[in-house]
Amino acid sequence: MPNRKALLPALSGYERNLSKKEINSISAPVRKGLHPLIAALTMRRREMRLTQRQWAQRADLSQSLIGYMERGVDTRLSTLTKAAHALGLEITLVPSIRSPEI
């Protein structure tokens, strides 16, 4: 489980003053084994202290879709992009590092 010091670089401003209970709540998606992208979005939502409904309104999505996404239901890239933008985030693709074939 990530500890407070591990999470601090990802937190900014008022979020650094969160209690241990709040940090555990924020980092719960990582412990649940969600895809790292979904876990990061959910953690950001919790850092911003938004409900699923508030996030959905910002993203012009339904609350049920946000709920499905946070439970790990396969989600379209366009939905993830809208959800990320509503949290002030951007999804970026980077080349994967692969070992040379033998």
N, C-alpha and C positions, 0 to 999 in steps of 0.2 A: 504494500500500500504506500502511495507517495506520502512523504512527510511534508510538514509545513515548509521547510527550507527548499525542498525539491520543487514545490509549487510556486514559491515566491517570484522567481524570474518571470513566470507567466502572468502574474497578477500585477495590476497597476493601481496606483492611487489608493482610494478607499478600500479596495479589495484586500490590501495588505493587512488591514486591521481586523480581518475575519477571525472568529473564534475557532478553536480546534474542531468543535462540532460542525460549524459551517464549512470548514475546509473538508472534513470527512464527507459531508453531504455533496459538496461540489465534486469531489474525486470519486464518488460512488460509481459513475458510469465506467470508469477504468476498471474497478474491481469486479463489475458485473460481466466483464469480458466482451463489451460491445466493440464494434469496429473502431479503431482509433479516431477516424474522422467524426463519427457520430458521438463518440465519447468527448472529443474536443468541443464540438458544437454544444453539447449538453452542459459541459463544464462552463463554457463561456456564458450560456444562458443563466446558469445559477450564479456565476460571479456577478452578472449584471442585475441579479435579483428580479428576473422576469418570470412570469408564469408562462406555461405553454400557450395560453390564450393570448397574452400580450405579444409573445414572440410571433405567433401565427398572424396576428393583425399587422405587425411590422413587416412581415414577409409576404403578406397577401396570400396566405395559405390557411387551410382549415386547422383548427385545434386538433381534430382527430388525426390528421395527417402528421402533425408534429408528434403526437403521441405514438403513432405507429413507428415513426422514424426512431424515436428515442427507445422503443422496445426492440429495435433491431430488425424491423421488417425492411426488406430490400427496397431501396428508395432511388428514384430517378435522379440523375445528375442535375437536371434543371431544377428540381426541388431542393436538392442540397445546396445549389448555388444561391437560390433565393433565400434560403434559410440562413446561410453564412453571411450574405450581404446585410440581412436584417440585424445581424449581431456585429456589424462592422468588420467582418472577416472576408477573405477572398480565398478561394480554392485554387491552388496552383499545382500543376503536374511537373514533376521533375524526373529526369532519367533515372531508372533503377540501376543499381550497381550489380552487375552479374559477373560471376567468375568466368574466366575464359574456358571455352570448351576444350576438352582434352581429346 
